[in-house]
Amino acid sequence: MPSQIVSYKLESDGSIPSFIKNGGFYPSADTWQEMVLMGVTFADAVVPLEIPIYSTEAEIVAYLNTYTFGLRAIDPLTQEDLGLWSQADAASHLMIKIRDTE
């Protein structure tokens, strides 16, 4: 099976799950114990059944909208408000990551 895009939580000790090859994207909370992250699995990884898998950019955007709708993009260096954060750009970024993984 090829690599997949998933959302996941860190293990109870704070480590990255063994099925994640490239992750840590778009955290959903401020503390590592609560946050859900997005990432790309290893090809042929055994992904637990409870882990959501996203196959399309539209599915990623829909998921990201559950916690990033209305979020503002801020330049980390200048603190300039760059406008609304783009879930579509984030989804494209993840699709590029999965292509780079294969």
For each residue, the residues with C-beta under 8 A, 3 or more apart:
1: 4 43 44 45
2: 43 98 102
3: 21 40 41 42 43 45 98 101 102
4: 1 40 41 45 47 53 54 55 98
5: 38 39 40 41 53 54 55 60 94 95 97 98
6: 19 20 38 39 40 41 47 51 52 53 54
7: 36 37 38 51 52 54 63
8: 17 20 23 36 37 38 39 51
9: 35 36 37
10: 14 15 16 17 32 33 35 37
11: 14 15 16 17
12:
13:
14: 10 11 32
15: 10 11
16: 10 11 20 23 24
17: 8 10 11 20
18: 45
19: 6 41 42 45 46 47 48 51
20: 6 8 16 17 23 39 40 41 42
21: 3 39 40 41 42 45 101
22: 39 40 97 100 101
23: 8 16 20 37 38 39 40
24: 16 27 37 39
25: 37 38 39 90 93 94 97
26: 37 38 64 68 90
27: 24 35 36 37
28: 34 35 36 37 67
29: 34 35 36
30: 34 35
31: 34 35
32: 10 14 35
33: 10
34: 28 29 30 31
35: 9 10 27 28 29 30 31 32
36: 7 8 9 27 28 29
37: 7 8 9 10 23 24 25 26 27 28
38: 5 6 7 8 23 25 26 54 60 63 94
39: 5 6 8 20 21 22 23 24 25
40: 3 4 5 6 20 21 22 23 94 97 98 101
41: 3 4 5 6 19 20 21 45 47
42: 3 19 20 21 45
43: 1 2 3 101 102
44: 1
45: 1 3 4 18 19 21 41 42
46: 19
47: 4 6 19 41 51 53
48: 19 51
49:
50:
51: 6 7 8 19 47 48
52: 6 7 63
53: 4 5 6 47
54: 4 5 6 7 38 59 60 63 94
55: 4 5 59
56: 59 60
57: 60 61 88 91 92 95
58: 61 62 91
59: 54 55 56 62 63
60: 5 38 54 56 57 63 64 87 90 91 94 95
61: 57 58 64 65 87 88 90 91
62: 58 59 65 66
63: 7 38 52 54 59 60 66
64: 26 60 61 67 68 87 90 91
65: 61 62 68 69 87
66: 62 63 69
67: 28 64
68: 26 64 65 71 85 87 90
69: 65 66 87
70: 84
71: 68 84 85
72: 81 82 83 84 85
73: 81 82 83 84 85 86
74: 79 80 81 82
75: 78 79 80 82
76: 79
77:
78: 75
79: 74 75 76
80: 74 75
81: 72 73 74
82: 72 73 74 75
83: 72 73
84: 70 71 72 73
85: 68 71 72 73 90
86: 73 89 90
87: 60 61 64 65 68 69 90 91
88: 57 61 91 92
89: 86 92 93
90: 25 26 60 61 64 68 85 86 87 93 94
91: 57 58 60 61 64 87 88 94 95
92: 57 88 89 95 96
93: 25 89 90 96 97
94: 5 25 38 40 54 60 90 91 97 98
95: 5 57 60 91 92 98 99
96: 92 93 99 100
97: 5 22 25 40 93 94 100 101
98: 2 3 4 5 40 94 95 101 102
99: 95 96 102
100: 22 96 97
101: 3 21 22 40 43 97 98
102: 2 3 43 98 99
